[in-house]
Amino acid sequence: MDAKSTKRGLGASLATVLLLTGIAAFAGGPAAQADANTTTAVSSGPAVFTQAVPTGQASEYNKPLERCANGVNHPISGTNPVLTETATTQFTSNVALSQYVTFSGNQWYGNYQFVFTNTSSQVLSTDCAVLVFQAPSGSDNHGYTATQQYGHPQQDYLEVPRGNGVSFYIARIDFHDVPLAQRQVAPGKSFTYSLGVLPNSAITLNQIRDSLKFTADLDLAGNEALIKRYGTNRLTN
């Protein structure tokens, strides 16, 4: 074999080795990373839960369906209890949910969105559910949406600043004047809670995600004890 043929053979062999090495590295390499503005999803809560079904029709305010339709402020004095409680550092829920956080915006203003999916085989009512979490301080816009028809959500809401650019947020999601189906989330369907605010590097997306505690109303008591404990304010529609 002449020198040129030998060089061509060695070159081809080396290219094949490099190609195979690359394929092997790709196949055995790390999984694709999530978008820098979106966390991975985490899950919590029992796969099977019991949730009482309210009676009554839309706008029947003396019936359990409208138990959270009308609310008042619950002012408290002194230090808010949320500041002295052990902070949640791993997403917790009393019903089966997965959850991730996504951010859209820029360094001057952005929207943080908690995206929940009902991972159970049961229909979940989000009426009177309470969310407690940490995020950048100073939110001026926050609300509920869902991937299926929903109607007339409002909130009992409070921001409690920690003093380091991060706040605790407490929000109870309340519906009014709509049928039960528009307060529910079917298995596999999603709903969201969003927070518009100036971003702050004092807390990461993962930390925001992991700070969340979700408490569904399972017994038609409306989670009243929670919102009175934290001193929430009733927001207008």
Sine and cosine of phi, psi and omega as CSV:
sin_phi,cos_phi,sin_psi,cos_psi,sin_omega,cos_omega
0.00,0.00,0.71,-0.70,-0.02,-1.00
-0.98,0.18,0.14,-0.99,-0.09,-1.00
-0.89,0.45,-0.64,0.77,-0.01,-1.00
-0.90,0.44,-0.69,0.72,-0.01,-1.00
-0.89,0.45,-0.65,0.76,0.01,-1.00
-0.88,0.47,-0.69,0.72,0.00,-1.00
-0.90,0.43,-0.66,0.75,0.02,-1.00
-0.90,0.44,-0.64,0.76,-0.01,-1.00
-0.91,0.41,-0.67,0.75,0.02,-1.00
-0.92,0.40,-0.62,0.79,0.02,-1.00
-0.90,0.44,-0.69,0.72,0.00,-1.00
-0.91,0.42,-0.66,0.75,0.00,-1.00
-0.89,0.45,-0.68,0.74,0.00,-1.00
-0.90,0.43,-0.66,0.76,0.02,-1.00
-0.89,0.46,-0.65,0.76,0.01,-1.00
-0.90,0.43,-0.67,0.74,0.02,-1.00
-0.88,0.47,-0.72,0.70,0.00,-1.00
-0.89,0.46,-0.65,0.76,0.02,-1.00
-0.89,0.46,-0.74,0.67,-0.01,-1.00
-0.90,0.43,-0.63,0.78,0.04,-1.00
-0.89,0.46,-0.67,0.74,0.02,-1.00
-0.89,0.45,-0.68,0.73,0.02,-1.00
-0.89,0.46,-0.69,0.73,0.00,-1.00
-0.89,0.45,-0.67,0.74,0.00,-1.00
-0.90,0.44,-0.64,0.76,0.01,-1.00
-0.90,0.43,-0.70,0.71,-0.05,-1.00
-0.91,0.41,-0.58,0.81,-0.06,-1.00
-0.99,-0.17,0.10,1.00,-0.08,-1.00
-0.97,0.23,0.05,-1.00,-0.03,-1.00
-0.92,0.39,0.44,-0.90,0.03,-1.00
-0.91,0.42,0.41,-0.91,0.01,-1.00
-0.85,0.52,0.66,-0.75,-0.02,-1.00
-0.99,0.14,0.49,-0.87,0.05,-1.00
-0.93,0.36,0.40,-0.91,0.10,-0.99
-0.79,0.61,0.62,-0.78,-0.03,-1.00
-0.87,0.50,-0.38,0.93,-0.01,-1.00
-0.98,-0.18,0.20,0.98,0.01,-1.00
-0.63,-0.78,0.75,-0.66,0.03,-1.00
-0.99,0.13,0.20,-0.98,0.22,-0.98
-0.96,0.27,0.27,-0.96,0.00,-1.00
-1.00,0.05,0.57,-0.82,0.11,-0.99
-0.81,-0.59,0.38,-0.92,-0.08,-1.00
-0.81,-0.59,0.41,-0.91,0.04,-1.00
-0.33,-0.94,0.27,-0.96,0.12,-0.99
1.00,-0.10,0.43,-0.90,-0.01,-1.00
-0.95,0.31,0.61,-0.79,0.00,-1.00
-0.91,0.41,-0.51,0.86,0.02,-1.00
-0.87,-0.50,0.77,-0.64,0.03,-1.00
-0.59,-0.80,0.32,-0.95,0.02,-1.00
-0.92,-0.38,0.85,-0.53,0.01,-1.00
-0.81,-0.59,0.87,-0.50,-0.01,-1.00
-0.89,0.45,0.60,-0.80,-0.01,-1.00
-0.98,-0.18,0.84,-0.54,-0.06,-1.00
-0.96,0.28,0.52,-0.85,0.12,-0.99
-1.00,-0.07,0.25,-0.97,0.03,-1.00
0.95,-0.31,0.23,-0.97,0.01,-1.00
-0.91,-0.42,0.23,-0.97,0.03,-1.00
-0.81,0.58,0.71,-0.70,0.05,-1.00
0.97,0.25,0.10,0.99,0.15,-0.99
-1.00,0.01,1.00,0.03,-0.22,-0.98
-0.96,0.29,-0.19,0.98,0.06,-1.00
-1.00,-0.08,0.14,0.99,-0.01,-1.00
-0.93,-0.37,0.41,-0.91,-0.08,-1.00
-0.84,0.54,-0.46,0.89,-0.01,-1.00
-0.84,0.54,-0.60,0.80,-0.06,-1.00
-0.98,-0.18,0.43,0.90,-0.10,-0.99
-0.88,0.48,-0.46,0.89,-0.01,-1.00
-0.93,-0.37,0.22,0.98,-0.06,-1.00
-0.93,0.36,-0.61,0.79,-0.02,-1.00
-0.89,-0.46,0.75,-0.66,-0.05,-1.00
-0.64,-0.77,0.17,-0.99,0.01,-1.00
-0.73,-0.68,0.21,-0.98,0.10,-0.99
-0.96,0.28,0.50,-0.87,0.02,-1.00
-0.80,-0.60,0.95,0.32,-0.05,-1.00
-0.91,0.41,0.60,-0.80,0.06,-1.00
-0.80,-0.60,0.32,-0.95,0.02,-1.00
-0.93,-0.36,0.40,-0.92,0.02,-1.00
0.99,0.15,-0.22,-0.97,-0.03,-1.00
-0.93,0.38,0.73,-0.68,0.04,-1.00
-0.92,0.39,0.72,-0.69,-0.04,-1.00
-0.83,0.56,-0.46,0.89,-0.05,-1.00
-0.89,0.46,-0.43,0.90,-0.03,-1.00
-0.97,0.24,-0.34,0.94,-0.03,-1.00
-0.95,-0.31,-0.11,0.99,0.04,-1.00
-0.98,0.19,0.38,-0.93,0.10,-0.99
-0.92,0.39,0.86,-0.52,-0.07,-1.00
-0.94,0.35,0.59,-0.81,0.06,-1.00
-0.96,0.29,0.78,-0.63,0.02,-1.00
-0.85,-0.52,0.08,1.00,0.09,-1.00
-0.57,-0.82,0.81,-0.58,-0.05,-1.00
-0.72,0.69,0.79,-0.61,0.03,-1.00
-0.78,-0.62,0.52,-0.85,-0.01,-1.00
-0.43,-0.90,0.50,-0.87,0.07,-1.00
-1.00,-0.09,0.10,0.99,0.12,-0.99
-0.68,-0.74,0.31,-0.95,-0.10,-1.00
-0.96,0.26,0.93,-0.36,0.00,-1.00
-0.64,-0.77,0.52,-0.85,0.31,-0.95
-0.95,-0.32,0.40,-0.92,-0.11,-0.99
-0.44,-0.90,0.68,-0.73,0.18,-0.98
-0.65,-0.76,0.23,-0.97,-0.02,-1.00
-0.86,-0.52,0.67,-0.74,0.05,-1.00
-0.78,-0.62,0.49,-0.87,-0.01,-1.00
-0.80,-0.60,0.71,-0.70,0.12,-0.99
-0.73,-0.68,0.70,-0.71,-0.02,-1.00
0.57,-0.82,-0.51,-0.86,-0.01,-1.00
-0.57,-0.82,-0.22,-0.98,-0.08,-1.00
-0.95,0.30,-0.22,0.98,-0.03,-1.00
-0.99,-0.11,-0.49,0.87,0.01,-1.00
-0.24,-0.97,0.58,-0.81,0.01,-1.00
-0.39,-0.92,0.12,-0.99,-0.02,-1.00
-0.86,-0.52,0.89,-0.45,0.11,-0.99
-1.00,-0.05,0.74,-0.67,-0.05,-1.00
-0.78,-0.63,0.86,-0.51,0.17,-0.99
-0.99,0.11,0.83,-0.55,0.01,-1.00
-0.92,-0.38,0.91,-0.42,-0.03,-1.00
-0.96,-0.28,0.56,-0.83,0.14,-0.99
-0.78,-0.62,0.73,-0.68,0.07,-1.00
-0.96,0.29,0.96,-0.29,-0.06,-1.00
-1.00,-0.08,0.07,1.00,0.04,-1.00
-1.00,0.03,0.03,-1.00,0.09,-1.00
-0.99,-0.16,0.22,0.98,-0.04,-1.00
-0.92,-0.39,0.45,-0.89,0.13,-0.99
-0.96,0.27,0.72,-0.69,-0.03,-1.00
-0.94,-0.35,0.75,-0.66,0.15,-0.99
-1.00,-0.05,0.79,-0.61,0.04,-1.00
-0.99,-0.11,0.01,1.00,0.03,-1.00
-0.89,0.46,0.76,-0.64,0.02,-1.00
0.94,0.34,0.20,0.98,0.07,-1.00
-0.94,0.33,0.57,-0.82,-0.02,-1.00
-0.91,-0.42,0.74,-0.67,0.09,-1.00
-0.92,-0.40,0.75,-0.66,0.13,-0.99
-0.81,-0.59,0.82,-0.57,-0.06,-1.00
-0.40,-0.92,0.14,-0.99,0.08,-1.00
-0.91,-0.42,0.56,-0.83,0.00,-1.00
-0.29,-0.96,0.13,-0.99,0.04,-1.00
-0.82,0.58,0.56,-0.83,-0.05,-1.00
-0.96,0.28,0.43,-0.90,0.17,-0.99
1.00,-0.03,0.47,0.88,0.00,-1.00
-0.89,0.45,0.66,-0.75,0.04,-1.00
-0.86,-0.50,0.10,0.99,-0.02,-1.00
-0.40,-0.92,0.76,-0.64,-0.06,-1.00
-0.36,-0.93,0.60,-0.80,-0.04,-1.00
-0.14,-0.99,0.11,-0.99,-0.09,-1.00
-0.93,-0.37,0.65,-0.76,0.17,-0.99
-0.62,-0.78,0.20,-0.98,0.01,-1.00
-0.52,-0.85,0.35,-0.94,-0.01,-1.00
-0.99,0.14,-0.07,1.00,0.08,-1.00
-0.81,-0.59,0.16,-0.99,-0.10,-1.00
-0.84,0.54,0.74,-0.67,0.06,-1.00
-0.62,-0.79,0.27,-0.96,-0.04,-1.00
-0.47,-0.89,0.63,-0.78,0.19,-0.98
0.81,0.59,0.78,0.63,0.11,-0.99
-0.98,0.20,0.53,-0.84,0.13,-0.99
-0.63,-0.77,-0.12,-0.99,-0.12,-0.99
-0.56,-0.83,0.50,-0.86,0.40,-0.91
-0.98,-0.20,0.78,-0.62,-0.30,-0.95
-0.56,-0.83,0.54,-0.84,0.10,-1.00
-0.38,-0.93,0.66,-0.75,0.18,-0.98
-0.94,-0.33,0.74,-0.67,0.01,-1.00
-0.84,-0.55,0.99,-0.16,-0.03,-1.00
-0.90,0.44,0.63,-0.78,0.10,-1.00
-1.00,0.03,-0.31,0.95,0.01,-1.00
0.99,-0.11,0.04,1.00,-0.01,-1.00
-0.87,-0.49,0.37,0.93,-0.05,-1.00
1.00,0.02,-0.01,1.00,0.01,-1.00
-0.85,-0.52,0.59,-0.81,0.02,-1.00
-0.80,-0.61,0.43,-0.90,0.29,-0.96
-0.99,0.10,0.64,-0.77,0.10,-0.99
-0.85,-0.52,0.70,-0.71,0.08,-1.00
-0.85,-0.53,0.81,-0.59,-0.01,-1.00
-0.64,-0.77,0.80,-0.59,0.16,-0.99
-0.97,-0.25,0.80,-0.60,0.00,-1.00
-1.00,0.04,0.87,-0.50,-0.06,-1.00
-0.83,-0.56,0.67,-0.74,0.04,-1.00
-0.93,-0.36,0.36,-0.93,0.08,-1.00
-0.50,-0.87,0.55,-0.84,0.15,-0.99
0.87,0.50,0.50,0.87,0.10,-1.00
-0.71,-0.71,0.42,-0.91,0.00,-1.00
-0.92,0.39,0.25,-0.97,-0.05,-1.00
-0.81,0.59,-0.66,0.75,-0.08,-1.00
-0.85,0.52,-0.49,0.87,-0.02,-1.00
-0.99,0.11,0.08,1.00,0.07,-1.00
-0.92,-0.39,0.10,1.00,-0.13,-0.99
-0.89,-0.45,0.34,-0.94,0.06,-1.00
-0.77,-0.64,0.86,-0.50,-0.04,-1.00
-0.96,0.29,0.30,-0.95,0.06,-1.00
-0.81,0.58,0.72,-0.69,0.02,-1.00
0.99,0.13,-0.17,0.99,0.01,-1.00
-1.00,-0.01,0.32,-0.95,-0.11,-0.99
-0.87,-0.49,0.38,-0.93,0.16,-0.99
-0.61,-0.79,0.32,-0.95,-0.10,-1.00
-0.71,-0.71,0.43,-0.90,0.19,-0.98
-0.77,-0.64,0.80,-0.60,-0.09,-1.00
-0.89,-0.45,0.41,-0.91,-0.04,-1.00
-0.64,-0.77,0.90,-0.43,0.06,-1.00
-1.00,-0.06,0.79,-0.61,-0.12,-0.99
-0.22,-0.98,0.31,-0.95,0.15,-0.99
-0.95,0.32,0.83,-0.56,0.00,-1.00
-0.88,0.48,0.41,-0.91,0.02,-1.00
-0.55,-0.83,0.80,-0.60,-0.05,-1.00
-0.95,0.32,-0.05,1.00,0.01,-1.00
-0.93,0.38,-0.29,0.96,0.03,-1.00
-0.64,-0.77,0.69,-0.72,-0.03,-1.00
-1.00,-0.03,0.24,-0.97,0.06,-1.00
-0.86,0.51,-0.68,0.73,0.01,-1.00
-0.89,0.46,-0.63,0.78,0.03,-1.00
-0.92,0.39,-0.61,0.79,0.08,-1.00
-0.88,0.47,-0.76,0.65,0.02,-1.00
-0.82,0.57,-0.73,0.68,-0.12,-0.99
-0.98,0.21,-0.21,0.98,-0.02,-1.00
-0.99,0.13,-0.11,0.99,-0.17,-0.98
-0.99,0.13,0.74,-0.67,0.17,-0.98
-0.88,-0.47,0.85,-0.52,-0.04,-1.00
-0.94,-0.35,0.81,-0.59,0.00,-1.00
-0.83,-0.56,0.97,-0.23,0.07,-1.00
-0.96,0.28,0.47,-0.88,0.08,-1.00
-0.99,0.11,0.95,-0.31,-0.07,-1.00
-0.99,-0.16,-0.33,0.94,-0.15,-0.99
-0.86,-0.52,0.22,0.98,0.01,-1.00
0.92,0.38,0.27,0.96,0.08,-1.00
-0.99,0.10,-0.10,1.00,0.11,-0.99
0.96,0.29,0.19,0.98,-0.08,-1.00
0.82,0.57,0.50,0.86,-0.03,-1.00
-0.85,0.52,-0.63,0.78,-0.03,-1.00
-0.87,0.50,-0.61,0.79,-0.01,-1.00
-0.92,0.39,-0.75,0.67,-0.08,-1.00
-0.95,0.32,-0.49,0.87,0.08,-1.00
-0.95,0.31,-0.60,0.80,0.01,-1.00
-0.88,0.48,-0.68,0.73,-0.07,-1.00
-1.00,-0.02,-0.18,0.98,0.07,-1.00
0.96,0.28,0.74,0.67,-0.05,-1.00
-0.95,0.31,0.28,-0.96,0.08,-1.00
-0.92,-0.40,0.63,-0.78,0.06,-1.00
-0.99,0.14,0.84,-0.54,0.03,-1.00
-1.00,0.00,0.46,-0.89,0.10,-1.00
-0.95,0.32,0.21,-0.98,-0.05,-1.00
-0.86,0.52,0.00,0.00,0.00,0.00
